[in-house]
Amino acid sequence: MIRVVIADDHSVVRSGLEQLLQTTDDIELVGSAANGEEAVRLAAELVPDVVLMDLSMPEVDGVQATRRIIEATPTAQVVVLTSFSDKQWILDALDAGASGYVLKHASPDELLDAIRAAHAGGSPLDPKAARVLLDEQRSGGRNGGVTLSDREVQVLRLVASGLANKHIARKLGIAERTVKAHLTNIFQRLGVTDRTQAALWARDHLPPEQLRLDP
């Protein structure tokens, strides 16, 4: 059973999503949030498999909520469900750690398939979002065409400096298991298999100021 939390500030949208999820045998709705702050709290309390995240929400927007959820609950997969299709929203959401980006004009079956794909480790992307990423990669993009969240860049630069996981966790104020989860994502996105290869990638692609440790 795939456990899902919905985050959307429009009650009509939340109600429609709740009804849709109730039609499935393999997806269970475990919580609904009306703003980003509530989404972060519910994700920490319920530890869902997937969070459906709107981007434009009060208190905390969807990008910041996604970043906080990934940091606090790294096993959760965040799938953005929004009406925004412009480049900056897409890149910011994926930088924050979202594993999928689906537009609200998607059909019910497409949305359910996106939830299942994210839970299985995939990255469901609306064609417009996929095009943005492809164009970004062709043009060199961020960090050599690889999209990393701010936290992943922090972890990577500490790996490049030679710190062990427990020391990285202590320096960033996060759990060691969270560091390991970030490293798993980093290795996958960079296409590397170990810390040495990741460190070499960082030295080749990250700007010098990102490699310098804070005093």
N, C-alpha and C positions, 0 to 999 in steps of 0.2 A: 504494500500500500504506500503510495506517494503522499506524504503529508505536506499540505500547502497552506501558506499564509497569504492573504490578499491585502495589498496596501493601495488604497485609492480614496481621495477625499470626496468623491461624488457618490452619494448613497445609492443612486439608481444604478451606477456602474457596478458598485460592490454587490448589490442585490442580484444583478444579472449574472455576474461571475459566480456567485454562490450557487445560484440555481443551475448553472452550467456544470459546475463541479459535482453537484449532487446527482447528475445523470450518469456518472461513470462508476465502474466497479473497482477501479485500481487507483483512484485519487480521492483523498479525504481532506476536506476543509477543516483546519484546526484553529484558524483565527482570522479576524478581519481588522484592519487598522484604517483609521480615517485621516491620519497624518504621519509624517516621517518619524517623529519621536515615538509614537505608539508602535510603529512597525519595528523599530529597533528593539523596543522593550519586549514585544511579543516574540520576536525571533530568538532573543536570549532566553526567554522563559520556555518556549515550546520546542525550540530546536527543530524547525521544519526542514524537510528535504528541499523544498522550493519556495521562494518568495516571489509573488507577482507584484512588481513595483511600478507604480505610476511615478512620473518625474516631477510634475508640478503639484506640490502639496504644501500645506501650511506647516509652520514651526520648523521642520527640517525638510529640505527638498529631497527628491528621490536619489540624486547622485550622492549626497552626503549620507543619507540613510543607508544606501547600498554599501558605501565604504565602511561605515560603522558596523553593519551586519557582518560583512566578510571578515573584519578584524576580530569581532567578538564570537562569531559562529562560523568558522571557516568551512564547515561541512555543508552549510546551506548554499544552494545555488540560487542566485538572483536573476530572474528573467524580467527585464523591463517591458512593461506594457503601456504604451503611450501613444499620443497623437503627434508627437514631435518627431520629424524625420530629418531635421537639419544636421549638418556635419558635426557641429560643436557638441550638441546634446549626445549624439551617438558616441563620439570619442570620449567625452567626459564620463559617460555611464560605463563604458567598457574599461576605461582607465581605473574607475572606482572598484572594478572587480566583477561587474555583471557578466554572466556567462551567456546571456541571450538578449536579443532586442527585437521585440515584436510590436507592430503597429496595431492600433485599435480597430482598424478596418479588417483585420484578419478574421477568417471564418471561425466558428466554434471548433471545428475539427482541427484547424491549423493551430489554434491556441492550445488545445489539449495535446496535440502532437509536440508542441514546443515544450510543454511541461515535462512530458515523458522523455524527450530528447535531453533536456537539461539534467534531469535526474539520472540519466544513463551516462552522463559525462560529455554530452555533446554541447554545441554552441548554436542554438537556433537563432537565425538572423533573418529579418525581413530583407528582401532583395535590395531595398534602398540602403539599409545598413551595411549589407555585404558589399555593395558598390563603393560606399564611402571607405571601407577598410581596404578594398582592392586598390582604389585610387591612392590612398595614403601609403600603401606598401610600394606601389609603383613609383611614387615620388620621393621615396626615402623615408617618409613618415617620421614618427617619433621614435627615437632610439633605434635607428636603423630599420624601421618598419615593424618593430615589435612593440606591442602595446602593454605597458606595465603600469600597475597602480602606483600611487605615491608610496604606499607602504612596501610594495614589492621592490621598488627602487631602493628604499632604505635598507631592506634586508639584503639585497644584492650587493650594495656597496660595502656592507659590513662583512659579507662573505669574502668579497674581493680584498678586504683588509686583513683577512686571516682569522677572524673571530669564530669561535665554536658556537653551536646553537644556543647553549645555555648563556653564553656571554651576550649574544645578540638579543636574546629574550630579556636579559637584565637591563641592557642599555635602552631598549625600546619600551620597557615596561609591559611586556606581553608574555603569555605563557609559552613555554618551550614547544608545546605541541602546535601552537599557532605558527611559530617560526617554521616548523617542519611542513605545515600545510602550505605556507607561502612558498617554501622552496620547491615543493612538488609542482605548484602552479608555474613558478619561474622556469623550472627545468623544461616543462612541457612547452611553454611559450617560446623559449629560446631554442628548443630542439637539441638540448644537451642532456647528458646523463649523470654528471657529477659536479661537485663544487669547483673543481679545478677548471673545467670547461666553462662554467658559469662565470668564474672570476676573470678568465681570459676574455670572455665576451664583454664583460663590464668594462674592462680596461680599453677595449677597442671601440666601444660604442657610447658609453656614458660620458657626458661632459666632465672635464676635470673638477669643476666645482662640486659635482655630485659624488665624486670619489673621495673628496676630502672629508675626514671625520670632524665633527664639531669638537671644539676644545673642551 
